[in-house]
Amino acid sequence: MSETLKYKIALSLIPGIGGVLARNVLAYIGSVEGVFSESLKSLMKIPGIGEINARRIKNSDVLGKAEKEIEFIEKHKIETSFYTDNNFPRRLRSCVDAPILLYSKGNMNLDEQRVISIVGTRNATDYGKLVCDELIQQFSEQNYKILVVSGLAYGIDFQAHKSALKYNIPTVGVVAHGLDRLYPALHKETAKQMLANGGLVTDFTSGTKIDPSNFLRRNRIIAGLADATIVVESAAKGGALVTADIASSYNRDVFAFPGRAGDTYSKGCNQLIRNSGANLIDGIDDLEYFMGWETNTKEKVIQSTLFVELNEMEQKIVDLLKREGELFIDQISAQMGLAPSRVSATLLNLEFKNLLVVMPGQMYKLR
């Protein structure tokens, strides 16, 4: 059993200490092991902690719970990713309130070149299912390296997963419980099929009870994993609109398919579009336009850079992006061995020279 993993899991289980406070504590103390050996007095001095939370850290029985969880994940071959680990999804890491620990099972790349979340009502109409299916078919026809994320719920979520399997597109279901069960149980067979090309993700431990509040908490992962969230159908109120709102707060793109005036399960989409909470799309052409997805990007870049004078630093970044395609600013900084502040200034110059496209989450690619 990994001792470090035990402390990582334990930190995620402390009552009242969510992702924001957990990061704050770890930044001050420096190690997950140190969180549990630090004195009460020292913990109380950490901004945002105070006496109540400090006592929760010192008096909690989470280490014992963490040991039991490790037994479960080892038995069922479940992967973990802590927010400081290299395998933690980079898009999600940039979200301030993201969970600090994820559990996953399957065969997935959460840092795929393109990640799209598709959400909607549980009461999907034939129109909504058709729109969802056609969009994912278009992903397949374009041969995009893309991952489809949804919540494995009834309706649009389930349709998104089924269509992804149908067209051989990797798909991940973010669930609102531990990986010892599946809710709803009717989707168990589809979930098993997803493990071969995608899988399941959660921040809940085994034994977690099904609770309505868990689904709202789950929505921030659906939004945070993706470059953009697409609402296919939604009533005037619903979880899909919550996910769209969270995605907007993360500065991610939000799209919605319009519906006929008066249709119950198009009211939410029409409302989003009317209030500028989402861009209207009716197919992949619109999505490609808004997201800046283009083919033959490298060839265009080679031609465009022939007549642009670059300094040494700019040329190195251009060469790096030619090789890698798309990179987050922290990846560029790490590969070049430079501080993000220095890299940021060079990236800005390349933007002014019309050589870069800035994508959600501070991801960069050559124009």
N, C-alpha and C positions, 0 to 999 in steps of 0.2 A: 504493500500500500504506500502511495506517495504521501509523505508528510506535508509537502507543500500544497498538494491538491487538497488535502484535508482542511488546511487553513483557508484556502481559497473558497471552498464550499461553505465552510463555517462562516466566513465573513458575509457571504451572500444570504445567510439564513438568520442573521441577527435581527430581531424585531425592531422596527422603527428606523433601521439603517438601510435606506434604499441606495440606488446606484450613485446618486450625487454625493451623499455623505460618505459612502464607502470609498469613493475615489479621493475625497478630501482627507479622510483618515489615513489612507495608504500613502498619499503624497507627503504628509507630515511625518509619518513614522518610518516609511521606507521599505517595509516588508510585511507580508501577511502574517508571518509568525510573530513579528513584533507587536502587531495589533493586540494580540491576546496576552502578551507578557508585559505590556506597558502598564504603569501604575494608574490608578483611578485619577489621581491629581493631574497627571500629565495628559490623560485623555480629555479631562474637563477643559483644558486650555486650548484644545483644537477648535477653531472657529466652526460654529454650527453644531457642535456636539453637546456641550453642557452636561450637567450632572445626570439628568435622566438617561440620556443616551450612553453616557460613560458607564453608568451602572448596568445598563443592558448588555454592554460589551463584556463587562467583568463577570456578571452573574449568569449569563446565558449558558444553556447546556448544548449549544450548537455543535461543539466538537464531537460529542457522542453521536449526534444526528448525522454529521458529516461522514463519520466512519461507516455508518450503516449505508449511506448513499454510495460510498465508494464500493462497498460489497455488491450493491445492486448494479452499478454501471459496469463493473468488471465482469460480472456474470453475463450481462446482456450486451456486452461489447458496444457500449455507448461512449461517444467521444465528448470531451469537454473542451471549452475554450474560454479562458479568462481574458479580461479586456487588455491585459498587458502581454498576452501571448501572441506569437506571430500568426496563429491560425484564427484569431478573432476577426470577424468580418470588418473590413476597413471602413465601409460605408457606415456601419452601425457604430463603430468606435467614435465617429465624429459627432454623435448625438449625445448631448449633455446628460440626458436622463436615461440612457440605455442601460440595460442590466449589465452587471459586471461579469456574469457567468452564463454560458449557454451549454445546453446538453443537446446532442444531435445523434441521429442514427441514419445511415444510408450511404449514398455515394454522391456527394455534392461538392460544388465549388461555389461558396457564398461570395467569392470575389470574382465571379464571372464578368466578362467584358461588359455585358449589359444585363441588368436585373430589373425586372418590372413586376410590381405587385398589382394583382387584379382582385378587386373586392366588389361586393354588392349585396343585394337583399337575399335573404333566405327564401323568399317567395318568388323565385325567378320565373319570369314569363318565357314563353317560347321565343319571343323577340330577343330577350336578354341572353338566353342560352345560345341562340344563333349568332348574335353579335360577338359574343365571347369566343365561340368556336371559330368563326371566320378570322378573327384577329390572330389567334394562335396559329391557325393554318398559314396565314400570311408570314408569320415569323419563320415558319418552317420553309416556306417557298423562297424566302430571302436568304436562307442559310445563315442566319444570325447566330453568333455565339451568345445565347441568351438564357437566362434562368427566370422561370415564372414562379412567383411567390404568392401564396394565398393562405387562408385559415382553415381549410378542410371542413368548413361549416356547410350546412345545407345551402342549396341554391347556387348563386354565382360562384362562390368559392369552389364548390365541388365540381362545377362545370369547367372551371379553369384548370383544375388538376386533371380531370378526365380528358379534356382536349389536348393538354400537354402530353399526356401519355399516348394519346391517339396519333399525334404528329411527331412523336419522339423528341420532344422538347423537355429538358430537365425541369423538374418542378419540386418545390419544397413547401410543405405544410407547416405553418407555425401554430402549435397547439397550446391550449390554455390549461394544461395539466402536465403531470409527469409522464415519462415514456413507459410507464408500467400499464397504461391503459390507452384506449382510444375513444374519443367522444366526437361525434356520435358513432356508436358501435357499427351502424350500417355501412360506414365508410372504411371499415377495417381492411377489406380485400383490396380496395383501391390504394390504401396507405401502404400495404405490403408491396404492391406493384411499383410504387414510387421509390422504394428503397434502392432499386436497381439503377435508377437514373434521377436522382434527387434524394428526397427523404423527409425526415421530420426534425423540427427544431423547437426547443422550449427553454424557458428559464426557470421552470418549476421542477421541483424534486419529485421523486416517486412518492406515492401516497397522498398527493395533493388532492383535496376534494374539489369536485366540480362546483364552481361558484361564479355567479354572473360577473362579479368584479374582475375575475381573472381574464375574461375575454377582452375587457377594455385595456387591461395591462398588456395583454398579448398584442394588441393593435399597434403599439409603438414599435415592436420588433418588425412587424409586417411593413410598416412605413419606413423604418430606418434601414432595412436591408436593401432597399431598392433605389434606383435612380429616379423612378417616377411611380406614382400610384394612379391606377385607372379605375374609376368607378363606372361599372357597367349599368347597373340599375340600383335605385335606392328610393325608399319612401321618403317623406319629408323629414323623418327622423330615423336614425339607425346607426349601427356600428360602422358601416362603410363611410358615413359622413364624418364620424369621429376619426377614422383612419386617415381620411383626406385632410382633415384639420391638422392632425399630427404631422403628416408629410409636409404640409405647408410650413409648419413651425420649424421643420428641419431644413427649410429652403430647398425642398425637393419639388419637382414638377408634379402637378396634379391634372388629370384629364378626366373628362366625363363624356359618355355617349348621351346625346339628347334623346328625349322621347316625345310622344305626342302630348299636347296640352290636355290635362285632365287625367292622364294615366297615373294611377296611384303609385306604381313603382318606377315612375320616371320623374316624380316631383322633386326628389332629392337631387338628381342630376341636373335638371333644369334650373333648380334653385342655385346650385353651385356655379353653373355657367352664368346665370343672370347676375349673381353677386361677385363675379370675378374670382371665385374660389377655385375654378378649374377652367382649363382651356377646352373648348369643344373639339371633339374628334369624331369622325365617322368611319375611320379605317386606318390602315398602317401609313398611308401617305401623309396624313396629318401628323401622326406620331413622329415619323421620320423628319418632317419639317421642323417641328418644335424641338426635338431632341438633337437635331444636327447630325443625324445618322447619314453617312454618305458612303458610297462604295469607291474603291480605287483611291482612297485617301493618300496613301503613300506616294503614288505617282503624281498626284496634284501637288504634294508638298515638295517633291524633288524639283518640279518645274518652278514653283513659286519662290523657292529659296535661291535659285540661280542668280537672281537679280537683286537680292537683299544682302546688304553688308552686315555681318554678324561679328561680335567680339568673341573672344575665346570661350567665355562662360556660356553665352547664348548658343554657340555652335555645339558645345557639349550637351546642352539640354535638348537641342533639336536632334542630335544624333541618338541620344538616349530614347527619345520618344519615337524615333523612326524604328528602333529595335523593338521597343516594348508595346507600342500602340497607344495605350492609355495608362496614366499613372496619377496617383494622388500626390499632393505636394509633399507629404511626409515620406513617401516612397522615393520621390526625386531627391529630397534632402539626404535620405539615408544612402542612396546609391552614389551620390556625389560627395558625401562626407562633409556637407556644409549645413549651416544653421538654416532653418526654414525662413527666417527673416531675410537672409541674403538671397536665397533662391527665389523668394516671393518677388523681390524687386526685379530680378532678371526675367521672371515669367511675365511681369507686367510690361516690360519693354517688348517682349516677343508678341504680346497681345496688341500693343500699339503698332507693331510692324505687320499686323494681320496674319501672323503665322500660327497662332494658337486658338483653340476653342476651349473655353472654360465650361466644365460640366458641373452638375450638382455635387456637393460635398468636396469642392476644391479638387476635382479631378481634371487633368489637362490632357489634351490630345492635339496633334498637329492638324491644321486646317486642310 
